[in-house]
Amino acid sequence: MGRELKPTPGAVEQLKPAPGDQGSPCCAPVDRRREPRYTTSDPVEIQLLEAGCGPRVGGKVLDVSHSGLRIELPTPIGKGLRIEIVLPDRTIIFGETRYCRLMSSSYHVGVAIEAVYYARSILAGHLQDTELNLYLLGKGLTAVEAIQLKRHLFSCGRCQGRLAKAQALQRSSLSEELGGRT
């Protein structure tokens, strides 16, 4: 890990204030995501595949969706590169970089997932209530668990229905709670 990935010229997007935005040093881009993200903070190692077997760089998965993830890295990497992402439990994700943005002292890299290979399956069968509850809370799952859960939900009508019922119950409880305070 002593060597660094070489940045591709023009590969890093710096976030600048929008016209008319006063006093804000950095503005977050408009969220154009098609899928909801699940926040994580799992350590990963990244390797560029285009440059042969280059150095591995340590990073952190910031969030995941069904088809992508956002990684924090100490060095920039170019857009449109194929990378291998290795998670601690030996899950390997292959993907393509979509953007690289400088964020104060690190770089956020968006990755479109091409394939995921698991050392072992974490989810066996349908989702457990605990997994659904952690997903609804938005915390408590690792990046790999969140990816597997999202992929399972994508193809399982039964678990989609259970999730919809749990979300409705959660909204109803919140509504009752707020209604009782007025």
C-alpha positions as CSV (number, residue, x, y, z in Angstrom):
1,M,0.0,0.0,0.0
2,G,3.0,2.3,-0.2
3,R,2.5,3.1,-3.8
4,E,-0.3,5.4,-5.0
5,L,-2.8,5.2,-7.8
6,K,-2.0,7.8,-10.5
7,P,-4.9,10.2,-11.1
8,T,-6.2,10.6,-14.6
9,P,-6.1,14.2,-15.7
10,G,-9.5,15.9,-15.3
11,A,-10.8,12.8,-13.5
12,V,-11.6,14.6,-10.3
13,E,-14.7,16.8,-10.0
14,Q,-14.5,19.5,-7.4
15,L,-17.8,20.6,-6.0
16,K,-18.3,24.3,-6.3
17,P,-21.1,26.5,-5.0
18,A,-24.0,26.9,-7.3
19,P,-24.5,30.4,-8.8
20,G,-26.2,32.6,-6.3
21,D,-25.2,30.3,-3.3
22,Q,-23.7,32.7,-0.8
23,G,-21.2,31.9,1.9
24,S,-21.4,28.1,1.3
25,P,-17.9,26.7,0.6
26,C,-19.2,23.5,-1.0
27,C,-22.6,22.5,-2.2
28,A,-23.8,18.9,-2.5
29,P,-24.9,18.0,-6.0
30,V,-28.5,17.4,-6.6
31,D,-29.4,13.8,-5.7
32,R,-30.3,12.1,-9.0
33,R,-30.1,8.5,-7.7
34,R,-32.7,6.1,-9.0
35,E,-32.3,3.8,-6.0
36,P,-32.1,4.5,-2.3
37,R,-28.7,4.2,-0.6
38,Y,-27.8,2.4,2.6
39,T,-25.1,4.0,4.7
40,T,-22.1,1.9,5.8
41,S,-18.5,2.4,6.8
42,D,-16.8,-0.9,5.8
43,P,-13.1,-1.0,5.0
44,V,-12.2,-2.1,1.5
45,E,-9.2,-2.5,-0.7
46,I,-9.4,-1.2,-4.3
47,Q,-7.4,-2.3,-7.3
48,L,-7.5,-1.0,-10.8
49,L,-8.0,-3.7,-13.4
50,E,-7.0,-1.7,-16.5
51,A,-3.4,-1.2,-15.4
52,G,-2.7,-4.9,-14.8
53,C,-2.1,-5.9,-11.2
54,G,-1.3,-2.4,-9.7
55,P,-1.2,-1.6,-6.1
56,R,-4.1,-2.1,-3.7
57,V,-5.4,1.1,-2.0
58,G,-7.3,1.1,1.2
59,G,-10.6,2.9,1.4
60,K,-14.1,2.8,3.0
61,V,-17.5,2.1,1.6
62,L,-19.8,5.0,2.4
63,D,-23.1,3.8,1.0
64,V,-24.5,1.1,-1.2
65,S,-27.6,0.6,-3.5
66,H,-28.8,-2.3,-5.6
67,S,-26.5,-1.3,-8.5
68,G,-23.8,0.9,-7.0
69,L,-21.7,2.1,-4.2
70,R,-19.8,5.1,-3.0
71,I,-16.2,4.7,-1.7
72,E,-13.9,7.1,0.1
73,L,-10.3,6.9,-1.0
74,P,-7.1,8.8,-0.1
75,T,-6.1,9.2,-3.8
76,P,-8.1,10.0,-6.9
77,I,-8.9,7.5,-9.6
78,G,-10.3,8.2,-13.1
79,K,-13.8,7.9,-14.4
80,G,-14.7,4.9,-16.5
81,L,-12.1,2.5,-15.0
82,R,-12.8,-1.1,-14.1
83,I,-11.9,-1.8,-10.5
84,E,-11.9,-4.7,-8.1
85,I,-13.2,-4.0,-4.6
86,V,-12.3,-6.5,-1.8
87,L,-14.3,-6.4,1.4
88,P,-13.0,-7.9,4.7
89,D,-15.2,-11.0,4.5
90,R,-13.6,-11.9,1.2
91,T,-16.5,-10.6,-0.9
92,I,-15.3,-9.2,-4.2
93,I,-17.1,-6.6,-6.2
94,F,-16.2,-5.7,-9.8
95,G,-17.4,-2.4,-11.0
96,E,-16.8,0.7,-13.1
97,T,-16.0,4.1,-11.7
98,R,-18.6,6.8,-12.6
99,Y,-17.1,9.8,-10.9
100,C,-14.3,10.9,-8.5
101,R,-14.9,14.0,-6.4
102,L,-12.6,15.8,-4.1
103,M,-14.2,16.2,-0.6
104,S,-11.9,18.2,1.7
105,S,-9.1,15.7,2.4
106,S,-10.3,12.6,0.6
107,Y,-12.0,11.5,-2.7
108,H,-15.5,10.1,-3.1
109,V,-15.7,7.6,-6.0
110,G,-19.0,6.4,-7.4
111,V,-19.0,2.8,-8.7
112,A,-21.5,1.0,-10.8
113,I,-21.6,-2.7,-9.7
114,E,-20.9,-5.2,-12.5
115,A,-20.7,-8.4,-10.5
116,V,-20.5,-9.5,-6.9
117,Y,-18.8,-12.7,-5.7
118,Y,-19.4,-13.9,-2.1
119,A,-17.1,-16.2,-0.2
120,R,-20.2,-17.5,1.5
121,S,-23.9,-16.6,1.3
122,I,-24.9,-14.4,4.2
123,L,-28.6,-14.6,3.5
124,A,-30.1,-18.0,3.4
125,G,-33.7,-18.0,2.2
126,H,-36.1,-15.2,2.9
127,L,-35.1,-12.1,4.9
128,Q,-35.4,-12.3,8.7
129,D,-37.4,-9.7,10.6
130,T,-34.2,-8.5,12.2
131,E,-32.6,-7.8,8.8
132,L,-35.7,-6.0,7.6
133,N,-35.7,-3.9,10.8
134,L,-32.0,-3.0,10.5
135,Y,-32.6,-2.0,6.9
136,L,-35.6,0.2,7.8
137,L,-33.5,1.8,10.5
138,G,-30.8,2.6,8.0
139,K,-28.0,1.2,10.1
140,G,-26.6,-2.0,11.5
141,L,-25.9,-3.9,8.3
142,T,-22.5,-4.2,6.6
143,A,-22.1,-3.2,3.0
144,V,-22.2,-6.9,1.9
145,E,-25.3,-7.6,3.9
146,A,-27.0,-4.5,2.5
147,I,-26.1,-5.5,-1.1
148,Q,-27.4,-9.0,-0.6
149,L,-30.6,-7.7,1.1
150,K,-31.2,-5.3,-1.8
151,R,-30.6,-8.0,-4.4
152,H,-32.9,-10.4,-2.6
153,L,-35.7,-7.7,-2.3
154,F,-35.3,-6.9,-6.0
155,S,-36.3,-10.5,-6.9
156,C,-38.5,-11.7,-4.0
157,G,-42.2,-10.6,-4.0
158,R,-42.8,-12.1,-0.6
159,C,-40.0,-10.1,1.1
160,Q,-41.1,-7.0,-0.8
161,G,-44.5,-7.4,0.7
162,R,-43.2,-7.9,4.2
163,L,-41.0,-4.8,3.8
164,A,-44.0,-2.7,2.6
165,K,-46.0,-3.9,5.6
166,A,-43.2,-3.0,8.0
167,Q,-42.8,0.5,6.3
168,A,-46.6,1.1,6.6
169,L,-46.5,0.0,10.3
170,Q,-43.6,2.3,10.9
171,R,-45.4,5.3,9.2
172,S,-48.6,4.5,11.2
173,S,-46.7,4.4,14.5
174,L,-44.9,7.7,13.7
175,S,-48.2,9.3,12.7
176,E,-49.9,8.1,16.0
177,E,-46.9,9.4,17.9
178,L,-47.0,12.8,16.3
179,G,-50.8,12.9,16.6
180,G,-50.7,12.2,20.3
181,R,-48.4,15.2,20.9
182,T,-50.7,17.9,19.5
